[in-house]
Amino acid sequence: MKLTPQQLHIPALLRATARFLRPEKSDRYLDLTAGYGGHALEIITATGDARSAVLIDRDEDAIKVLRKKFPQSRLLHSDFLAAARELVRDGEKFDMILADFGVSSPQLDMAERGFSFMRDGPLDMRMDGGAGETAAELIGRLKEKALTDIIIRFGEEKPKLAARIAKALKRGRPTTTVQAAKIIARQYGGGYHKIHPATRTFQALRIAVNDELGQIDETLRLLPELLADGGRVAIISFHSLEDRLVKQFFKEHSEAGYEADLEILTKKAIRGDTEDVNNPRARSAKLRVARKIKKPTERRF
Ligand SMILES: C[S@@+](CC[C@H](N)C(=O)[O-])C[C@H]1O[C@@H](n2cnc3c(N)ncnc32)[C@H](O)[C@@H]1O
């Protein structure tokens, strides 16, 4: 049997996520990155209440699948920052919030989406298909220095190598993923490399094209307002730049003394390589969970 792309996305850290979110009957669920609904299915089955679930994704292909899978839920085809702002404006509250960052396996696997250096496709990388600038356009627009900075900051590439890669990309003007990967690999030189030479630069381009860290940073700040008292938020990150933002945010909100509004439930991040040993893409996953502190009601004298 041939599997469709959406069947091939195995949700990362599914058991640990459900254990920490602790879904109960009629709990309200917000999924900021619903993707192909793997986590959502587990949670909504436990709450028995698809109607009060809100599922967000900026990828239209994912939304089409979610619509079939969860016809009763509210679906928002949007980036999660814009959607979260709307929910805050409407005064919505949730008992569970999940964010499972990064790209889905179907996004990586479909050559035409342009995320993969293993499959030749247009150098695109936009999660929401039609909107905004593609990776090829970004390379064309940015000055060499700005491109170097992005490869260093978002790809955590060595500065000298990043400068060489940026120069070669500007000169080569790749329009496909494989062209770009070859240009990058040439700057590395031969020999054995632990990861594919294009990994870091592709990560950097993807983060820049989708403003991934800006989206995360601003959305985190809205979470306390979106959580009901005692509500749980679970966040799965796939690289250190994302995880650092989450860790720092949880720390600030749990160590604010009297003003603290979150309590951390995972002292250390739960790692994907302990649970998802058979899912190579989940190996780098890290799960952090916090709970909204119930504030004592003000006493009147
Ligand atoms: C790792 S997948 C989620 C998989 C999902 N948990 C499941 O079990 O099927 C990440 C999803 O988040 C979406 N995404 C990433 N950044 C987003 C953003 N800023 N706003 C909305 N969706 C985003 C991607 O389009 C992708 O579908």
The ligand as an SDF file (V2000), in Angstrom:
LIG
                    3D

 27 29  0  0  0  0  0  0  0  0999 V2000
    6.1170   19.3420   13.1620 C   0  0  0  0  0  0  0  0  0  0  0  0
    4.6860   19.8150   12.2830 S   0  0  0  0  0  0  0  0  0  0  0  0
    3.3570   19.5200   13.3930 C   0  0  0  0  0  0  0  0  0  0  0  0
    2.8690   18.1200   13.3680 C   0  0  0  0  0  0  0  0  0  0  0  0
    1.6390   17.8480   14.2180 C   0  0  0  0  0  0  0  0  0  0  0  0
    1.8790   18.0450   15.6170 N   0  0  0  0  0  0  0  0  0  0  0  0
    1.1350   16.4350   13.9630 C   0  0  0  0  0  0  0  0  0  0  0  0
    1.1180   15.6240   14.8940 O   0  0  0  0  0  0  0  0  0  0  0  0
    0.7610   16.1410   12.8170 O   0  0  0  0  0  0  0  0  0  0  0  0
    4.7840   21.5540   12.3510 C   0  0  0  0  0  0  0  0  0  0  0  0
    3.6290   22.2620   11.6560 C   0  0  0  0  0  0  0  0  0  0  0  0
    3.6490   23.6080   12.1010 O   0  0  0  0  0  0  0  0  0  0  0  0
    3.3290   24.4500   11.0430 C   0  0  0  0  0  0  0  0  0  0  0  0
    3.9270   25.7410   11.3780 N   0  0  0  0  0  0  0  0  0  0  0  0
    5.2290   26.0170   11.5780 C   0  0  0  0  0  0  0  0  0  0  0  0
    5.3860   27.3120   11.9040 N   0  0  0  0  0  0  0  0  0  0  0  0
    4.1370   27.8510   11.9390 C   0  0  0  0  0  0  0  0  0  0  0  0
    3.6440   29.1600   12.2240 C   0  0  0  0  0  0  0  0  0  0  0  0
    4.4630   30.1650   12.5340 N   0  0  0  0  0  0  0  0  0  0  0  0
    2.3150   29.3550   12.2010 N   0  0  0  0  0  0  0  0  0  0  0  0
    1.4630   28.3330   11.8870 C   0  0  0  0  0  0  0  0  0  0  0  0
    1.8760   27.0780   11.5780 N   0  0  0  0  0  0  0  0  0  0  0  0
    3.2070   26.8500   11.6120 C   0  0  0  0  0  0  0  0  0  0  0  0
    3.9300   23.7860    9.8210 C   0  0  0  0  0  0  0  0  0  0  0  0
    3.2490   24.1860    8.6590 O   0  0  0  0  0  0  0  0  0  0  0  0
    3.7360   22.3050   10.1450 C   0  0  0  0  0  0  0  0  0  0  0  0
    2.5480   21.8190    9.5830 O   0  0  0  0  0  0  0  0  0  0  0  0
  1  2  1  0
  2  3  1  0
  2 10  1  0
  3  4  1  0
  4  5  1  0
  5  6  1  0
  5  7  1  0
  7  8  2  0
  7  9  1  0
 10 11  1  0
 11 12  1  0
 11 26  1  0
 12 13  1  0
 13 14  1  0
 13 24  1  0
 14 15  1  0
 14 23  1  0
 15 16  2  0
 16 17  1  0
 17 18  1  0
 17 23  2  0
 18 19  1  0
 18 20  2  0
 20 21  1  0
 21 22  2  0
 22 23  1  0
 24 25  1  0
 24 26  1  0
 26 27  1  0
M  CHG  2   2   1   9  -1
M  END
$$$$
